[in-house]
Amino acid sequence: MSTDNPTTAVDDADPDVDAAELQALRERVEELEESMAAVDTGDDQKKMTIVATQGSFDMAYPPLILASTAAAFGWEVVVFHTFWGLDILHEEKSTDLKLSAVGNPNMPVPNAVAALPGMDKMATKMMQKKIDDNGTATIEELIDLSLESGVDLQACQMTIELMDYDEDDFYDGVTTGVGAATALQHMAESDIQLLV
């Protein structure tokens, strides 16, 4: 005994079926299938928001590396730069970021020595040499890579005004005029939120 039930095909010539109505139903089914496919595709994309608050040389790397890597995986990524983190996106200031020797637990000298004049400059040069020797990308290269990968690098509007910066001071492609409410909304919608 077979459990297969043969499906009955609707004959377009059937006098009880309106051909125009049948065609409209078929078109509507196609539209619904296409819209469902679009919805399914959008839900699979992960979102990440990073808030960058520190603008020292060593702290410029984590948000840019994480953002560009996540974008390479197809994630939607926003990096909201606020307070000192804004200097990472400032074309002039980003080329002169310093690594602080004082209070850095990984510095091979005590804080009393790290506080001596010129120690921050020396620590920064040592880190730059390590980066060069290792072939690690520069901050500018990571910014370019992030922007090319579709990362939305945002500059906090309140901080722009507080620091008396001009919107033209930032790298091309940086989103300016973004407020905390917009950043919070993206964080609420994100799968991952990081504060750096």
Secondary structure, DSSP 4 states (H G I P E B T S, - for coil): ---PPPPPPPPTT-TTS-HHHHHHHHHHHHHHHHHHHHHHHHHT--EEEEEE---STTTSHHHHHHHHHHHHTT-EEEEEE-GGGGGGTBTTGGGG-----TT-TTSSS-HHHHTSTTHHHHHHHHHHHHHHHHTPPPHHHHHHHHHHTT-EEEEEHHHHHHTT--GGGBPTT-EEEE-HHHHHHHHHH-SEEEE-
